[in-house]
Amino acid sequence: MNTNTCVSFSSRFVVRSCTTAVLATMVLSANAGDDKKWGYTGELGPANWSQISSDCAVCADGKEQSPIDIPADAPTNDADIVFSYQPSAINLLNNGHTIQVNYDAGSFMVAEGKKFTLLQFHFHALSEHTFAGEHTPMEVHFVHQSDDGEYAVVGVMLDRGDAHAAFGPVLANMPVNGGETLTVEGVTINASAMLPADQSYYRYAGSFTTPPCTEGVRWFVMTTPVELSDAQVSSFESLYDNNYRPVQPMHEREFSGASACCGACGG
């Protein structure tokens, strides 16, 4: 298997040596659409991600992998994350695995006393996390990084319902081909408008949900979904309708929350 190193990124992004599959979705790589070393079905699917390279062994061996199923009695956290998102140009990338929006500099959140800069957000269909075993039609991940290199991801479930104006300019302009980029001229977005009004969340320690499945990621999954119209969901599904990793075992992990963790959190 080809183990050419990834391109080097500017100081705003991660810089590391890796296989061509590494960080294709989670990092802002202009050539990520050329990556065909992994996928979601068949021989390239999640069951074989650990065989891509030694970097990806944790995809099979890790004990803090994402996504997970969130049981009905999982403890929740109050809406204590401070989101300081600013408007951004609509910088779209079809990276061959999803549609990704590379966010302009200057937006961040403060969670657990730490500042995390918003790098990008991207979509999955079906949702990667499940609630009591049930998927929603889609999920959006807002990917952040702290100055010391730690990752934090905010997951928001996307359900069918009314059209969502904030997502509209993104879902109406998605590049069709892998590797294609597009900037929508004269329009901005604000990620804060994409979050649910109720910003309580589930908190657990997890990983990237794409190769190399790196652990040590802080996950904040919103308890309340937001709605997209059937047409908005279908527009994404016309490009990617199976780009989700199956849920992973909890092992010894527990949810962090206002109440003591239930017995379902472990094992």
Residue pairs with C-beta under 8 A, 6 or more apart in sequence:
1 19
1 37
1 52
1 53
2 19
2 20
2 37
3 19
3 20
3 53
4 19
4 20
5 17
5 18
5 19
6 16
6 17
6 18
6 19
6 20
6 22
6 23
6 29
7 29
7 30
7 31
8 15
9 15
9 27
9 28
9 29
12 28
12 105
12 117
12 119
13 27
13 28
13 119
14 23
14 27
14 145
14 149
16 22
16 23
18 53
18 55
18 212
19 37
19 52
19 53
19 55
19 56
19 211
19 212
20 34
20 35
20 37
21 35
21 37
21 38
21 52
21 53
21 56
21 211
21 212
22 53
22 55
22 56
22 211
22 212
23 29
23 208
23 210
23 212
24 32
24 35
24 38
24 95
24 96
24 97
24 210
24 211
25 32
25 95
25 97
25 98
25 100
25 122
25 208
25 209
25 210
26 143
26 151
26 208
26 210
27 119
28 93
28 100
28 102
28 119
28 120
29 95
30 93
30 181
31 179
32 93
32 95
32 96
32 97
32 179
33 93
33 94
33 95
33 96
33 177
33 178
33 179
33 180
34 96
34 178
34 179
35 95
35 96
35 97
36 44
36 96
37 44
37 52
37 211
38 44
38 48
38 49
38 52
38 97
38 210
38 211
39 45
39 97
40 46
40 97
40 242
40 243
40 244
40 245
41 242
46 59
46 245
46 246
49 56
49 59
49 60
49 211
49 213
50 56
50 57
50 58
50 59
50 60
50 61
50 213
52 59
52 211
52 212
53 212
55 211
55 212
56 211
56 212
56 213
58 65
58 207
58 212
58 213
58 214
58 215
59 65
59 211
59 212
59 213
62 207
62 213
62 215
63 215
63 251
63 252
63 253
64 205
64 206
64 207
64 215
64 216
64 251
64 253
65 206
65 207
65 213
65 215
65 248
65 249
66 128
66 129
66 206
66 207
66 208
66 209
66 217
66 219
66 245
66 248
67 128
67 129
67 130
67 155
67 206
67 209
67 244
67 245
67 247
67 248
68 129
68 204
68 206
68 247
68 248
68 250
69 129
69 130
69 131
69 132
69 133
69 247
70 129
70 130
70 131
70 132
70 202
70 221
70 255
71 132
71 262
71 264
71 265
72 131
72 132
73 262
73 264
74 202
74 255
74 257
74 261
74 262
74 264
74 265
75 202
75 255
75 256
75 257
75 258
75 259
75 260
75 261
75 262
76 200
76 201
76 202
76 223
76 257
76 258
76 259
77 200
77 201
77 202
77 203
77 256
77 257
77 258
78 200
78 258
79 198
79 199
79 200
79 201
80 111
81 109
81 110
81 111
81 154
81 199
81 201
81 220
82 109
82 110
82 111
83 109
83 191
83 192
83 195
83 199
84 107
84 108
84 109
84 110
85 107
85 108
85 109
85 118
85 190
85 191
85 192
86 104
86 106
86 107
86 190
87 104
87 188
87 189
87 190
88 101
88 103
88 104
88 107
88 188
88 189
88 190
88 191
89 104
89 183
89 184
89 188
90 101
90 169
90 170
90 173
90 183
90 184
90 187
90 188
90 189
91 101
91 102
91 103
91 104
91 181
91 183
92 99
92 100
92 101
92 102
92 170
92 173
92 174
92 175
92 181
92 182
92 183
92 184
93 99
93 100
93 101
93 102
93 175
93 180
93 181
94 100
94 174
94 175
94 176
94 177
94 178
94 179
94 180
94 181
94 239
95 178
95 179
96 178
96 179
97 210
97 240
97 243
98 122
98 123
98 124
98 240
98 243
99 122
99 123
99 170
99 174
99 175
99 236
99 239
99 240
100 120
100 121
100 122
101 120
101 121
101 122
101 170
101 189
102 119
102 120
103 118
103 119
103 120
103 121
103 191
105 117
107 117
107 118
107 191
108 115
108 116
108 117
108 118
108 144
109 115
109 116
109 118
109 144
109 152
109 154
110 116
111 152
111 218
111 220
112 218
114 146
114 150
114 152
115 146
115 147
116 144
116 145
116 146
116 150
116 151
116 152
117 144
117 145
117 146
117 147
118 142
118 143
118 144
118 191
119 143
119 144
119 145
120 142
120 143
121 140
121 141
121 142
121 143
121 191
121 194
122 140
122 141
122 143
123 138
123 139
123 140
123 141
123 158
123 236
123 240
123 243
124 138
124 139
124 140
124 141
124 209
124 240
124 243
124 244
125 137
125 138
125 139
125 233
125 236
125 237
125 240
125 241
125 242
125 243
125 244
126 135
126 136
126 137
126 138
126 139
126 242
126 244
127 135
127 136
127 137
127 138
127 139
127 157
127 158
127 244
128 139
128 141
128 155
128 209
128 244
128 245
128 247
129 139
129 155
129 157
129 221
129 247
130 247
131 157
135 244
136 157
136 158
136 159
136 225
137 158
137 159
137 160
137 228
137 233
137 237
138 157
138 158
138 228
138 233
138 236
139 155
139 156
139 157
139 158
139 244
140 155
140 156
140 158
140 194
141 153
141 154
141 155
141 209
142 153
142 154
142 155
142 156
142 191
143 151
143 153
144 151
144 152
144 153
144 154
145 151
145 152
146 152
150 216
150 218
151 208
151 214
151 216
151 217
151 218
152 217
152 218
152 219
152 220
153 206
153 217
153 218
153 219
153 220
154 195
154 201
154 220
154 221
154 222
155 219
155 220
155 221
155 222
156 194
156 195
156 196
156 221
156 222
156 225
156 226
157 221
157 222
157 224
157 225
157 226
158 225
158 226
158 227
158 228
158 233
159 225
159 226
159 227
159 228
160 227
160 228
160 229
160 230
160 233
161 227
161 228
161 229
162 227
162 229
163 227
163 228
163 229
163 231
163 232
164 194
164 226
164 227
164 228
164 229
164 232
165 193
166 189
166 190
166 193
166 194
167 194
167 228
167 232
168 232
169 184
169 187
169 189
170 189
171 228
171 232
171 235
171 236
172 235
173 182
173 184
174 182
174 235
174 236
174 239
175 181
175 182
176 239
194 226
195 222
195 226
196 222
196 224
196 225
196 226
197 224
198 222
198 223
198 224
199 222
199 224
200 222
200 223
200 224
201 220
201 221
201 222
201 223
202 219
202 220
202 221
202 223
202 255
202 257
203 218
203 219
203 220
203 221
203 255
203 256
203 257
204 219
204 221
204 253
204 254
204 255
204 256
205 215
205 216
205 217
205 218
205 219
205 253
206 215
206 217
206 218
206 219
207 213
207 214
207 215
207 216
207 217
208 214
208 217
209 244
209 245
210 245
249 267
250 265
250 266
250 267
251 266
251 267
252 266
253 265
253 266
254 261
254 265
254 266
255 261
255 265
